[in-house]
Amino acid sequence: MLKIREEKISNDLYVQFYDRSHRYFGDYNKITILVVVKSYNSDLDEYNYSLEHMAVPTDEIPATRETMINNYLATATPFLIRPGFLNRAKTPINQKFRAFITGYGQ
């Protein structure tokens, strides 16, 4: 995985973006970005999320990737900077909901 960007979003948290994209048909690509939210205070606390965009032509990958990251930061930052976000994200009900929605962590 290639780290493509890192952003500090608060005094305690930062977000890393990793590229997991691949070509799946002809000139079309599936852009997948793994988002990892971490705490500066603890390497053990983190929250992972995946952004995906299908059918992206090869020449549009950089622009699409930047748009996906910027949109994520614009919409998610208000929730991420709330006190105790990482603790709430690790609660059993949130883990079960996320597993149900994404199919991960079952």
Buried (B, 14 or more C-beta within 10 A) or exposed (E): EEEBBEEEBBEBBBBBBBBBBEEEEEEEBBBBBBBBBBBEEEEEBBBBBEBEBEEBEEEBBEEBBEEBBEEBBEEBBEEBEEEEBBEEBEEEEEBEEBEEEEEEEE
